Amino acid sequence: MTTVDTNAARSSGGAGGNSLTYAIGLRCMRLALAAAAVIAAGYLMNNLFVWARDYPESWVMPISRYISAFFDWLGYKADFGLFTFRDLTRAVSQVLEWPLAFTEGLLVSGFGGVPLLPLPWVTVTLIFSLAGLLLGSWRLAAILLGCFTFLAVFGVWEPAMNTFSLVLVIVPFAALMGMAAGVVLAGAPRLERGLSPVLDVMQSTPHFAYLAPIVVLFGFGQVPALIATVIFAAPPMIRCTLVGLRSVSPELIECGRMAGCTKWQLLSKVRFPAAAATLLLGLNQVIMQTLAMVVIASLIGASGLGHDLLIALNSLKLGTALELGAAIVVLAVALDRLSLAASRYDPYKRGEQKRRRGILLFGVVLCAATVAAAPFADGLHLYPAAYTVTSAPFWDAVVIYVSDEWYDGLQAFKNFLLSYVLIPSRNALLWLPWPVVIALVAMTGYRIGGGKLAATVATLAAFPLITGFWVPTMITLYMIAMAVVVSILIGLPIGLLASRNERLSSFILLICDTLQTFPSFVYLIPVVMLFKVGDVAAITAVIAYATVPMIRYTNLGLRRVSAQTKEAAEAIGCTKRQLLWKVELPLALPEIMLGINQTIMMGLFMVAIAALVGTKDLGQQIARALSDGDTGRGLIAGLCIASLGITADRILRTWSRKRSEALGLTG
Amino acid sequence: MGNTAKISCRGLWKVFGPDPRGFLRQHGHTPGPGDYAATKHVGAVQDVSFDVLEGEILVIMGLSGSGKSTLIRCLTRLIEPTEGQLEFENRDLLQLSKREHIDLRRKKLGMVFQHFGLLPHRTTLENVAFPLEIQGVPQEERNACARKYLTLVGLDGKEDFYPRELSGGQKQRVGIARSLTTDPEIWFLDEPFSALDPLIRRELQDEFLKLQQSLRKTIIFITHDFSEALRLADRIAIMRDGRIVQLDTPEMIVARPADSYVAKFGADAPKEDVLSAGAIADPNLPDVLPAQHVRASQKLSEIIPQMLTDGESRVVLNRDNLPAGVLTKERLLSAVFRGN
């Protein structure tokens, strides 16, 4: 790559357009040669060695079986003398049941023993609007008012509150655990370096894969869902705590130490307050992850919006599903905006104390009034069913219309894609013998990052092979590759447009922000409406979910190109087109690469979930493992997805870092 | 200024790298530049010894990378020195337990930082009261104390302001007040005025001197600005590559620089304000002494006007009113305009 780059630069500098076409021609030739070499190697291997074409069953390390056996043992037989592991999990469940019973009682069911009703919907809505007013502005208050009224009016208040009561228990748990771990790791750099890869794996293993082991250990139900979510949502908090604590200026810490702070005083009086903004940002991430996971955890028995959505999807009630999806989105937007406002909230503003006291007083009075009045006025308490509206029939009609009118067109499009693009590329990938694939990965790693990177990525790529998940992994790879290519084709031009125009950019970024708050599950609904089930549907869902970072990073990368460099290029006499191709894009490329990396990571998450709409890849393995209670298979399939993600991540990140260093963009 | 040493350090080393102690042992405490490079060690402070006398302002002057920041952090043990002795009031600082050291910091040391180091989430008053809060002083008491020091630095009425609402000069006043609330015996100032613009810097230097006249602290003051060092110091230690190359009074640094490196700083100094008649007089007395005299301690700026008007030489009298040398007009002019 690099040699060709310098060639191109040198020759186009020398003799203008002709040599540029020459350079491109050279590059194409090299590519063609490489492709021919790969095909030839593949052909030879396939014909010469049976073991290269199909990885022999006997070479598979039965790790997944060991894991299943281990979890079975842990779940049913493990005995620590005084208590069994089962007792332990039961105890944990019971401890967690308490707060959950409380929030559920508060928001949904009321408390049976003492005749207490749950909080009236008006009160909950008021609390949130006032919180919005306190932490943000009138606008935020209005948005929150709108969101919660939406939930009531569309008749999904109860499942929404069910979901919310889970979130309410999980978020403090996950945040505190994450913070505690973050503090410990921040003080132990060696431990942190050792655990960092573990965090990487945890954060790149799809939601889905966490469910199977939890089911074996804790069974089905609310509490297991809760535990799975806590485990899933804590890592971002750990990361944010680490970043936050590290970003505290060393001078502040010295100031604290010189004042004679003990370790604890330093933490509580200096480091935490100074890192508050980052910590709150972490909290926001925890909330969003929690919501996304809680919805998916309905697969193992979490009640609420996700549960209802799953039922609606299974019975193909697409209108209802869409409405429930919208409810999830509304809840997500509300929680996201509120927690973001909290991270930006400045309690130290002049006059803020007075304002705060006013709002709190007003809020307490109003809430007390609504709670007191609720038993006497039905509408206050539960939103009157007679006034709920539903758009489900409308959407059902749309679905029917779409399938009546567009069916042929869509079907033809789908079939065309399948038979001329998707299936051939899938078959091509599957045809490639595994030694060739691994060699390709290793070579890429070597060219970009040297021997160490090559060893890392080759090991990662071999993981699916030796665990016996090669074929589903290749299918996942093909789906993600297809989706990422399309995402790039869509995201790059949009990001480019956004970087040219302020108003357009703020509009596009607003849409990106909103799209990113949608829990991944929601993306499946419209896709199923259009394409039913199968690969096309899954890939479309991945594209819809994963294009956002591409847009974001392209925009960011182009905007970060230094104004001075651009001015210099313009002064030399670059046309707009030349400026873009010769100055801006090359300088933005490292950032854009990070965007592609992010797109791949998000795509892999979606691929796993897309198993619900019928694919044959790793996601499907996880889904089946979940229904069969096959822990090992689910976990290993999840780790295979993680290994794909981390391979891409290592390669792209290294490239991006080296490139920015070469361009002098770092520091 | 008493002559007892408040702090004294001997053979202080701070080496960064994979194995600092082993590195020092291996090279017999005389590693050369090549040794550092070869083993990826960096000698931030190398074999530094000096005393800080009670009540003096000792300025440590050096360019960036000379090790002055590391040195002050070794003295406060914000950074653990690699080797050496460090005594405070004849107690070995490096042997103190963690608890004892925290106590020492709470009661006896105060520090001002280059970028102020104010806690962004606390008001001016709370920032100044912070060291007392750490010690568990009740709120009433510590706020009263903090108010007193805020008045001292001229920040009356700014108690409820947050750091970002203050100008740079005001922020450093808060930093100064905070470092004084515990009435420390030793006052560390780490480039306290470097982040301020020139006019404010000058103003704060003057106030700092005024404060010191009444407080009489033992002060270690870090700067990279030679003219600041001249203005403030009782003694200046000039650092280069982790070593102290000269430790002397401002006048002697300018009049008798230890090497060409020190001389370069002195070249641009306002010599008429720094040098005194005694430092530049010709000690070889002629047979006939000039009729008029000056005192050895008089600064040149006091002498110049008369000498340039009448053009006569002067005899320089020492403390005992005995002739210590002669000052000709030529000698005076060459001292002021050409260095030595």
Chai-1 contact restraints between the chains, C-beta under 6 A:
chainA,res_idxA,chainB,res_idxB,connection_type,confidence,min_distance_angstrom,max_distance_angstrom,comment,restraint_id
A,E251,B,F113,contact,1.0,0.0,6.0,A-B,restraint_1
A,E251,B,H115,contact,1.0,0.0,6.0,A-B,restraint_2
A,E251,B,G117,contact,1.0,0.0,6.0,A-B,restraint_3
A,L252,B,G117,contact,1.0,0.0,6.0,A-B,restraint_4
A,E254,B,L78,contact,1.0,0.0,6.0,A-B,restraint_5
A,C255,B,G117,contact,1.0,0.0,6.0,A-B,restraint_6
A,M258,B,R105,contact,1.0,0.0,6.0,A-B,restraint_7
A,M258,B,M111,contact,1.0,0.0,6.0,A-B,restraint_8
A,A259,B,F130,contact,1.0,0.0,6.0,A-B,restraint_9
A,A259,B,P131,contact,1.0,0.0,6.0,A-B,restraint_10
A,A259,B,I134,contact,1.0,0.0,6.0,A-B,restraint_11
A,G260,B,I102,contact,1.0,0.0,6.0,A-B,restraint_12
A,G260,B,R105,contact,1.0,0.0,6.0,A-B,restraint_13
A,G260,B,R106,contact,1.0,0.0,6.0,A-B,restraint_14
A,G260,B,I134,contact,1.0,0.0,6.0,A-B,restraint_15
A,C261,B,I134,contact,1.0,0.0,6.0,A-B,restraint_16
A,Q265,B,I134,contact,1.0,0.0,6.0,A-B,restraint_17
A,P273,B,H121,contact,1.0,0.0,6.0,A-B,restraint_18
A,Y348,B,Y162,contact,1.0,0.0,6.0,A-B,restraint_19
